[in-house]
Amino acid sequence: MTQAHRTRPAPAARAPAPALSESARTALAWAHTARFLTTAAQLVHLPEGDMPEIAFVGRSNAGKSTAINTLAQRRQLAFASKTPGRTQHINLFALGPKDAPDAYLADLPGYGYASVERGAKLRWQKVMADYLEVRRNLHGVVLMVDSRLGFTPLDLRLLEFITPRISNGAVKLLVLLTKADKLNKREQQESLAAVQQVLGEVATEASDVGILLFSGPKQVGLGDLAETLYTWMHSPQVDPLVTPPEAA
């Protein structure tokens, strides 16, 4: 009697990746040029000049490092501390041609962790607040919000803090609803609607505010994120030689 051979089940077919537009592919290629530039504990340590900057900000564990690394296709470009809230510096990454970058990406410290020593927390929160309020290079803010939680009180405080610069058109805002893969379709739509309602109340005069569902592991919204940031930095209104009118 011959022994029957066992056959392994065929692997489940993967869903095809969504087709990207030409503009999204161009934007992603630009994002993939991201490389570390410098780290700064104080604003005076940041580069001088008028290079436009995009700031990524959000609560610790909101997925900020994952979003940056996914956008750049670099596993450890943005460092995620094993102890949330411990990163207390502004990290800058250059974007664009190696010999002629056209934008900087600023990774700001996460906020909201009570385990951090109070004095240190207040010190780097002051640095972050000063950056958002007076940094003349700031052109856009990506606010990371866990899609399962929505806006927390700390997120709302930050949103109100930057609303004046957003309302006068000097700074653009994208609310990135992270970890969207943890929600089903109905929950995703509810999360979007809740954030939209808050933005309508807090930033009523803002003309350039966006919301995007995002998942780093599943690459949900990746092309749209890259295209938004690329458009911010390469629209006719962006001139790295011109100082924004509201700059301090």
C-alpha positions as CSV (number, residue, x, y, z in Angstrom):
1,M,0.0,0.0,0.0
2,T,1.4,3.3,-1.0
3,Q,1.4,6.1,1.5
4,A,-0.7,9.1,0.5
5,H,1.2,12.3,0.1
6,R,-0.1,15.2,2.1
7,T,-0.5,18.4,0.2
8,R,-0.1,21.8,1.8
9,P,-3.0,24.2,1.4
10,A,-2.4,26.9,-1.1
11,P,-1.6,30.3,0.5
12,A,-4.5,32.7,0.6
13,A,-4.4,35.2,-2.2
14,R,-3.5,38.7,-1.2
15,A,-5.7,41.5,-2.2
16,P,-4.0,43.6,-4.9
17,A,-2.5,46.8,-3.7
18,P,-4.6,49.9,-4.7
19,A,-3.3,51.5,-7.9
20,L,-1.5,54.8,-7.2
21,S,-1.9,57.8,-9.4
22,E,1.1,59.3,-11.1
23,S,1.1,62.2,-8.7
24,A,1.0,59.9,-5.7
25,R,4.0,57.9,-7.1
26,T,5.9,61.2,-7.6
27,A,5.1,62.2,-4.0
28,L,6.2,58.9,-2.6
29,A,9.5,59.0,-4.5
30,W,10.1,62.4,-2.9
31,A,9.2,61.1,0.5
32,H,11.6,58.2,0.1
33,T,14.5,60.7,-0.1
34,A,14.0,61.5,3.7
35,R,17.3,61.3,5.6
36,F,18.4,62.5,9.1
37,L,19.6,66.0,9.3
38,T,20.0,67.1,12.9
39,T,18.5,66.9,16.4
40,A,17.8,69.9,18.6
41,A,17.0,70.3,22.3
42,Q,16.3,74.1,21.8
43,L,15.0,76.2,18.9
44,V,18.4,78.0,18.7
45,H,19.9,74.7,17.7
46,L,17.7,74.3,14.6
47,P,19.1,75.4,11.2
48,E,18.8,79.0,10.2
49,G,17.4,80.0,6.8
50,D,13.9,79.8,5.3
51,M,13.6,76.1,4.3
52,P,9.9,75.2,4.7
53,E,9.1,72.6,7.4
54,I,6.4,70.0,8.1
55,A,5.9,69.1,11.7
56,F,4.6,65.7,12.9
57,V,3.1,66.0,16.3
58,G,0.9,63.9,18.5
59,R,0.5,61.9,21.7
60,S,3.0,59.3,22.6
61,N,1.9,56.0,21.1
62,A,-0.3,57.6,18.5
63,G,1.9,56.1,15.8
64,K,4.1,59.1,14.8
65,S,7.3,57.2,14.3
66,T,5.5,54.4,12.4
67,A,3.9,57.0,10.1
68,I,7.2,58.7,9.4
69,N,9.1,55.5,8.8
70,T,6.4,54.1,6.5
71,L,6.3,57.4,4.5
72,A,10.0,57.3,4.1
73,Q,10.2,53.5,3.6
74,R,13.0,53.5,6.3
75,R,12.5,51.1,9.2
76,Q,14.3,53.2,11.8
77,L,14.5,56.7,10.4
78,A,12.3,58.1,13.2
79,F,13.2,56.5,16.5
80,A,10.5,55.2,18.8
81,S,11.7,55.0,22.4
82,K,10.9,51.8,24.4
83,T,9.7,54.2,27.1
84,P,6.9,56.4,25.6
85,G,7.5,60.1,26.2
86,R,11.2,59.8,26.7
87,T,12.2,61.4,23.4
88,Q,12.8,65.1,24.2
89,H,14.3,66.5,21.1
90,I,13.1,67.9,17.7
91,N,14.5,65.7,15.0
92,L,14.8,67.2,11.5
93,F,14.9,65.1,8.3
94,A,15.8,66.6,4.9
95,L,13.6,65.9,1.8
96,G,14.4,66.3,-1.9
97,P,17.7,66.0,-3.8
98,K,20.7,65.2,-1.7
99,D,22.6,68.3,-2.7
100,A,19.6,70.6,-2.8
101,P,16.8,69.6,-0.3
102,D,13.5,71.5,-0.7
103,A,11.9,70.8,2.6
104,Y,12.4,69.6,6.2
105,L,10.3,67.2,8.1
106,A,10.3,67.9,11.9
107,D,9.6,65.0,14.3
108,L,8.4,66.7,17.5
109,P,8.4,65.0,20.9
110,G,5.3,63.0,21.8
111,Y,3.1,64.3,24.6
112,G,0.7,62.9,27.2
113,Y,2.7,60.4,29.3
114,A,2.5,61.0,33.0
115,S,5.6,58.7,33.7
116,V,8.0,61.4,32.5
117,E,9.6,63.6,35.3
118,R,7.6,66.8,35.6
119,G,10.5,69.2,35.2
120,A,11.7,67.5,32.0
121,K,8.2,67.3,30.6
122,L,7.5,71.0,31.1
123,R,10.9,71.9,29.6
124,W,10.4,70.1,26.3
125,Q,6.7,70.9,26.1
126,K,7.8,74.6,26.2
127,V,10.2,74.0,23.4
128,M,7.5,72.3,21.3
129,A,5.0,75.1,22.0
130,D,7.6,77.7,21.0
131,Y,8.3,75.8,17.8
132,L,4.7,75.7,16.8
133,E,4.0,79.3,17.8
134,V,7.0,81.2,16.4
135,R,9.1,78.9,14.1
136,R,8.9,80.9,10.9
137,N,9.8,78.0,8.7
138,L,6.7,76.0,9.8
139,H,4.5,75.5,6.8
140,G,2.4,72.5,7.7
141,V,1.4,70.4,10.7
142,V,0.5,66.7,10.7
143,L,-1.4,66.0,13.9
144,M,-1.4,62.3,14.8
145,V,-4.6,61.1,16.5
146,D,-5.4,57.5,17.4
147,S,-8.6,56.8,15.3
148,R,-9.9,54.6,18.1
149,L,-9.8,57.4,20.7
150,G,-10.4,60.5,18.6
151,F,-9.3,63.9,20.0
152,T,-8.2,63.7,23.6
153,P,-8.1,66.8,25.8
154,L,-4.4,67.3,25.1
155,D,-5.0,67.0,21.4
156,L,-7.6,69.7,21.6
157,R,-5.3,72.0,23.6
158,L,-2.7,71.6,20.9
159,L,-5.2,72.2,18.1
160,E,-6.4,75.4,19.8
161,F,-2.8,76.5,20.2
162,I,-2.0,76.3,16.5
163,T,-5.4,77.4,15.2
164,P,-4.4,81.1,14.9
165,R,-1.6,80.3,12.4
166,I,-3.9,77.8,10.6
167,S,-6.8,80.3,10.4
168,N,-4.8,83.0,8.7
169,G,-3.5,80.6,6.1
170,A,0.1,80.6,7.2
171,V,0.2,77.0,8.3
172,K,-1.7,74.0,6.8
173,L,-3.1,71.1,8.9
174,L,-3.6,67.5,8.3
175,V,-5.2,65.3,11.0
176,L,-3.9,61.8,10.5
177,L,-6.2,59.2,12.1
178,T,-3.7,56.5,12.8
179,K,-4.3,52.7,13.4
180,A,-7.3,52.8,11.1
181,D,-6.8,49.1,10.4
182,K,-8.0,48.4,14.0
183,L,-11.5,49.7,13.0
184,N,-14.1,48.3,10.7
185,K,-15.6,50.4,8.0
186,R,-18.5,51.8,10.1
187,E,-16.1,52.7,12.9
188,Q,-13.8,54.4,10.5
189,Q,-16.6,56.6,9.2
190,E,-17.7,57.4,12.8
191,S,-14.1,58.4,13.7
192,L,-13.9,60.6,10.6
193,A,-17.3,62.3,11.4
194,A,-16.3,63.0,15.0
195,V,-13.0,64.6,14.0
196,Q,-14.8,66.6,11.3
197,Q,-17.2,68.0,13.8
198,V,-14.5,69.0,16.2
199,L,-12.5,70.7,13.4
200,G,-15.6,72.6,12.4
201,E,-16.0,74.0,15.9
202,V,-12.3,74.7,16.7
203,A,-10.9,75.7,13.3
204,T,-13.9,77.3,11.7
205,E,-11.9,79.8,9.7
206,A,-9.2,77.4,8.5
207,S,-9.2,77.0,4.7
208,D,-6.6,74.3,4.4
209,V,-7.4,71.5,6.9
210,G,-7.6,67.9,5.9
211,I,-8.4,64.5,7.6
212,L,-7.0,61.2,6.5
213,L,-7.4,57.6,7.8
214,F,-4.0,56.0,8.0
215,S,-2.4,52.7,8.9
216,G,1.4,52.2,8.7
217,P,1.4,48.3,8.7
218,K,-1.4,48.1,6.1
219,Q,-0.3,51.3,4.2
220,V,-3.8,52.7,4.3
221,G,-3.7,56.3,3.2
222,L,0.0,56.3,2.4
223,G,-0.3,57.6,-1.1
224,D,-2.7,60.3,0.0
225,L,-0.4,61.4,2.8
226,A,2.6,61.7,0.6
227,E,0.7,63.6,-2.1
228,T,-0.7,66.0,0.5
229,L,2.7,66.8,1.9
230,Y,4.3,67.1,-1.6
231,T,1.5,69.5,-2.7
232,W,2.1,71.6,0.4
233,M,5.8,71.9,-0.3
234,H,5.5,72.4,-4.1
235,S,2.5,74.6,-4.6
236,P,3.1,78.0,-6.2
237,Q,2.5,79.7,-2.9
238,V,5.5,78.0,-1.2
239,D,8.7,79.9,-1.7
240,P,11.6,79.0,0.6
241,L,13.0,82.5,0.1
242,V,10.0,84.3,1.4
243,T,9.3,84.6,5.2
244,P,5.7,83.9,6.2
245,P,3.9,87.1,7.1
246,E,3.0,85.9,10.6
247,A,6.6,84.8,11.5
248,A,8.0,86.0,14.7
